[in-house]
Amino acid sequence: SMLIILFLTGMVAMIMLRALHKDFNRYNDPDNADEQQEETGWKIVHGDVFRRPHNAPMLAIYIGTGSQLIGMAVITMIFALFGFLSPANRGGLLTCVLLLFILLGSYGGYTAARLCKMFRCQNWKNIMYMGTVYPGQVFVSFFLMDLMLWSKGASNAVPFTTLMALLGLWLCVSLPLVFVGAVVGYKRGVIELPVQVNPVPREIPPQRWYMRAPFTILMAGILPFGAAFIEVFFILSSLWLNRFYYVFGFLALVFVILAITCAEITIVMVYFMLCYEDYRWWWRSFFISGSSGFHLFLYSIFYYATTLRMRTVLSAVLYFGWMLIASYTFMIITGTIGFMASFVFVRYIYASIKVD
């Protein structure tokens, strides 16, 4: 599967490079009379491509959270590769993940602040949301599932004191670090954009059915999920069948391939959107690769039906509750990768052409 993904990745990259090289030569050629008379292709939306998206603060919040989660995942895998984390000691692995997420709140706040400043929604309320939306959603879900275990008198229920300790780490350590990172981010200069935004939005022409949001988002997310499909099976077996997971080196390689696949499929779809004069790429770039989280949840349903043998309703509720959290987290991570890659790509192509 890795060879197939690498082959597809190389093929898509080669096609995109050739198409962009042809576009640059056509748009920057002073002897091209047709281009001087009328702009065509993705150049025609240069005055709207960096228009502020709808609900821009929420997009900045998700990208900041995704940056925090990506940093947590990368550092955790580095520690595991060098043998600092033992697969047999799952408590140590979980503790490392929690501590890294808390400490990297400053990086998430910095990223969200830079985007808020670029979107002209510089507000401390947005930074508060960045530090509370995702952790709050996860904490409330965890608390509700733990209440179910308490009601049944289960021995594996997390004690109330541990929950209060987690709440204290979130509100007294992670949240202040988010604000520290935001202070640094707000003091930095505004991210420069290569073209100006027109005062009046351009009308978007009717899109073909295969370029509309539902189809592009759902279909494009299959490829990133396919890149990590085999590894997902072993991770789920480790979590729910009490097996040990040792191949962290292979996991790191799959993560790199997943990141490359998310970046390239999102760039390709954003390029096609711009060619069809649809400049609403901000949220679309996040959900194109982020939809792999939806496919992960669908696979968790298939895994439950074919592999697991849970006889109680409580076990099923806990399984789907945790898989929903995992799929949501996976969506934020992959969506952030796709957004960052698309943002760099769009800035690059519009900085490489001459715009009157």
C-alpha positions in Angstrom: 0.0 0.0 0.0 2.9 2.4 0.7 4.3 1.9 -2.8 0.9 2.6 -4.3 0.5 5.8 -2.2 4.1 6.9 -3.0 3.5 6.3 -6.7 0.2 8.2 -6.7 1.8 11.0 -4.8 4.7 11.3 -7.2 2.4 11.2 -10.2 0.1 14.0 -8.8 3.1 16.1 -8.0 4.5 15.8 -11.5 1.2 16.7 -13.1 0.8 19.7 -10.9 4.3 21.0 -11.5 3.9 20.7 -15.3 0.5 22.4 -15.2 1.8 25.2 -13.0 4.8 25.7 -15.2 2.6 26.0 -18.2 0.3 28.5 -16.4 3.2 30.7 -15.2 4.6 30.9 -18.8 1.2 31.8 -20.1 0.4 34.4 -17.5 3.8 36.1 -17.4 4.4 36.1 -21.2 4.2 39.8 -22.4 3.7 38.6 -26.0 0.5 36.7 -25.1 -2.2 38.9 -26.6 -5.1 36.7 -25.5 -4.0 36.8 -21.9 -3.6 40.6 -22.0 -7.2 41.0 -23.3 -8.9 38.8 -20.8 -7.7 36.9 -17.8 -8.4 33.2 -17.7 -8.0 30.3 -15.3 -7.1 30.8 -11.7 -5.6 34.2 -12.4 -9.1 35.7 -12.9 -9.9 35.3 -9.2 -6.8 37.1 -7.9 -8.9 39.9 -6.4 -10.9 37.5 -4.3 -8.7 34.5 -3.5 -7.6 36.0 -0.2 -11.0 37.4 0.8 -11.8 36.7 4.5 -13.7 33.5 4.8 -17.0 33.1 6.7 -16.6 32.4 10.4 -12.8 33.2 10.2 -12.3 33.1 14.0 -13.4 29.5 14.2 -11.1 28.5 11.3 -8.2 30.1 13.1 -9.2 28.3 16.3 -9.3 24.9 14.5 -5.9 25.5 12.8 -4.4 26.6 16.1 -5.7 23.4 17.8 -4.5 21.3 14.9 -1.0 22.8 15.1 -1.0 21.9 18.8 -2.1 18.3 18.1 0.4 17.8 15.3 3.3 19.0 17.6 2.0 16.6 20.3 1.9 13.7 17.9 5.3 14.3 16.3 7.2 14.7 19.6 5.4 11.7 21.1 6.5 9.5 18.1 10.1 10.9 18.4 10.2 9.9 22.1 8.8 6.4 21.2 11.3 6.0 18.4 14.3 6.6 20.7 12.9 4.2 23.3 11.8 6.7 25.9 8.3 5.3 25.9 7.6 1.6 26.3 4.5 0.1 24.6 4.0 -2.1 27.7 3.6 1.1 29.9 0.5 2.6 28.4 0.1 4.9 31.4 3.5 6.5 30.6 2.5 7.0 27.0 -0.8 8.6 28.0 0.9 10.9 30.5 3.4 12.0 27.8 0.6 12.8 25.4 -1.3 14.9 28.0 1.8 16.8 29.1 2.8 17.6 25.6 -0.7 18.8 24.7 -0.7 21.1 27.7 2.8 22.5 27.1 2.2 23.0 23.4 -0.8 25.3 24.2 1.6 28.2 23.6 2.2 27.0 20.0 -1.5 26.6 19.3 -2.2 30.1 20.7 0.6 31.6 18.6 -0.7 30.0 15.4 -4.3 31.1 16.1 -3.2 34.6 16.9 -1.2 34.9 13.6 -4.3 33.8 11.6 -6.7 36.0 13.6 -4.4 39.0 12.9 -4.4 38.2 9.2 -8.2 37.8 9.1 -8.6 41.1 11.0 -10.4 39.4 13.9 -7.8 40.2 16.5 -9.7 39.5 19.7 -8.8 37.9 23.1 -12.2 36.2 23.1 -11.1 34.2 20.1 -7.9 33.1 22.0 -10.1 32.0 24.9 -12.1 29.9 22.5 -8.9 28.4 21.1 -7.9 27.2 24.5 -11.3 25.9 25.5 -13.3 24.6 22.5 -11.4 21.3 21.7 -10.2 20.5 25.3 -13.7 21.3 26.6 -15.4 19.0 24.1 -13.0 16.2 24.9 -13.3 16.8 28.7 -17.1 16.9 28.7 -17.3 13.7 26.6 -14.8 11.9 28.9 -16.7 13.1 32.0 -20.0 11.8 30.7 -18.5 8.4 29.8 -16.9 8.2 33.2 -20.3 8.9 34.8 -21.7 5.9 33.0 -18.8 3.8 34.5 -19.5 5.2 38.0 -23.2 4.4 37.7 -22.3 0.7 37.0 -19.7 0.6 39.8 -16.9 -0.3 37.3 -13.4 -0.6 38.7 -11.8 1.1 35.7 -13.7 4.4 36.3 -11.4 7.3 36.6 -11.5 8.8 40.2 -13.1 12.2 40.8 -9.8 13.6 42.1 -8.0 12.6 38.9 -10.7 14.4 36.9 -10.2 17.5 39.0 -6.5 17.3 38.5 -6.9 17.2 34.7 -9.3 20.1 34.9 -6.7 22.1 37.0 -4.0 21.3 34.4 -6.2 22.5 31.6 -7.4 25.8 33.2 -4.3 26.7 35.2 -1.5 25.6 32.9 -2.7 25.0 29.3 -5.0 28.0 29.0 -2.5 30.5 30.3 0.1 29.1 27.9 -2.3 29.6 25.1 -2.5 33.3 26.0 1.3 33.5 26.3 1.6 32.2 22.7 -1.1 34.5 21.5 0.7 37.6 23.0 3.8 36.6 20.9 1.7 36.0 17.8 -0.2 39.3 18.1 3.1 41.2 18.4 4.4 39.7 15.1 3.7 41.4 11.9 0.7 40.6 9.7 1.2 37.8 7.3 1.8 39.5 3.9 -0.5 38.5 1.0 0.8 38.7 -2.6 -2.4 40.3 -4.1 -5.0 42.9 -2.9 -8.6 42.0 -2.3 -11.2 43.7 -4.4 -13.8 45.7 -2.5 -16.7 44.0 -4.3 -16.8 40.1 -4.3 -16.8 38.4 -7.7 -19.8 36.3 -8.6 -18.9 32.6 -8.6 -20.2 30.8 -11.7 -22.4 27.6 -11.3 -20.2 24.7 -10.4 -20.3 21.2 -12.0 -21.6 18.5 -9.7 -18.2 16.9 -9.2 -16.7 20.3 -8.1 -19.3 21.0 -5.4 -18.4 20.8 -1.8 -20.1 17.6 -0.6 -18.6 15.5 -3.4 -15.1 16.9 -3.3 -14.9 16.7 0.4 -16.1 13.1 0.8 -14.3 11.6 -2.1 -10.9 13.4 -1.6 -10.8 12.2 2.1 -10.6 8.6 1.0 -7.0 8.9 -0.2 -5.5 10.2 3.1 -7.4 7.5 5.1 -6.2 4.9 2.7 -2.6 5.9 3.4 -3.1 5.0 7.1 -5.7 2.3 6.7 -3.4 -0.7 7.6 -1.9 1.1 10.6 -5.3 2.0 11.9 -6.2 -1.7 12.1 -3.2 -2.4 14.3 -3.8 0.6 16.5 -7.4 -0.3 17.1 -6.4 -3.9 17.9 -3.9 -2.5 20.4 -6.5 -0.3 22.1 -9.5 -2.6 22.1 -8.1 -6.2 22.0 -5.4 -5.6 24.6 -2.5 -6.1 22.3 0.9 -4.4 22.4 2.0 -2.0 19.6 5.8 -1.9 19.0 6.3 -0.7 15.5 6.7 3.0 16.1 9.2 3.4 13.3 6.6 2.1 10.8 4.0 4.4 12.4 6.3 7.4 11.9 6.8 6.5 8.2 3.0 6.2 7.8 2.5 9.6 9.4 4.9 11.2 7.0 3.1 9.5 4.0 -0.2 10.6 5.5 0.9 14.2 5.8 2.3 14.3 2.2 -1.0 12.7 0.9 -3.1 15.2 2.8 -1.1 18.1 1.5 -1.1 17.0 -2.2 -4.7 16.0 -2.5 -5.8 19.2 -0.9 -3.5 21.3 -3.2 -4.9 19.5 -6.3 -8.5 20.1 -5.3 -7.9 23.8 -4.4 -6.1 24.2 -7.8 -9.1 22.8 -9.6 -11.4 25.1 -7.5 -9.5 28.2 -8.5 -9.4 27.1 -12.2 -13.3 26.9 -12.0 -13.3 30.4 -10.5 -14.4 29.3 -7.1 -12.3 31.2 -4.5 -14.0 29.8 -1.4 -11.0 27.6 -0.6 -10.3 28.4 3.1 -12.8 26.1 4.8 -12.8 23.7 1.8 -9.0 23.1 2.2 -9.6 22.2 5.8 -12.5 19.7 5.2 -11.0 18.1 2.1 -8.3 16.3 4.0 -10.1 16.5 7.3 -12.9 14.3 5.9 -10.6 11.4 6.5 -11.8 11.6 10.1 -15.3 10.8 8.8 -13.9 7.8 7.0 -12.1 6.7 10.1 -15.4 6.7 12.1 -17.1 4.7 9.3 -14.2 2.2 9.6 -14.7 2.0 13.4 -18.3 0.9 12.8 -17.1 -1.8 10.4 -14.4 -2.9 12.9 -17.0 -3.1 15.7 -19.3 -5.2 13.6 -16.6 -7.6 12.3 -13.9 -7.9 15.0 -15.2 -6.9 18.4 -17.5 -9.0 20.6 -19.1 -6.5 23.0 -22.2 -7.8 24.7 -23.3 -4.8 26.8 -24.8 -1.5 25.7 -22.4 0.4 28.0 -19.3 -1.2 26.2 -20.7 -0.2 22.8 -21.4 3.4 24.0 -17.9 3.7 25.4 -16.4 2.3 22.2 -18.2 4.7 19.9 -17.7 7.6 22.3 -13.9 7.2 22.2 -13.9 6.5 18.5 -15.9 9.7 17.9 -13.3 11.6 19.9 -10.4 9.9 18.0 -12.1 10.6 14.6 -12.7 14.2 15.5 -9.0 14.6 16.6 -7.9 12.9 13.4 -10.1 15.3 11.3 -8.5 18.3 13.0 -4.9 17.0 12.4 -5.4 16.1 8.8 -7.5 19.2 8.1 -4.7 21.4 9.5 -2.1 19.8 7.3 -4.3 20.3 4.2 -5.0 23.9 5.1 -1.4 24.8 5.8 -0.2 23.2 2.5 -3.0 25.0 0.5 -2.2 28.3 2.1 1.5 28.0 1.2 0.5 26.9 -2.3 -1.9 29.7 -3.0 0.5 32.3 -1.7 3.2 30.9 -3.9 1.3 30.8 -7.2 -0.2 34.3 -6.9 3.2 35.7 -5.9 4.7 34.2 -9.1 2.4 36.0 -11.6 2.1 39.6 -12.7 -1.1 41.2 -11.6 -2.1 44.7 -12.9 
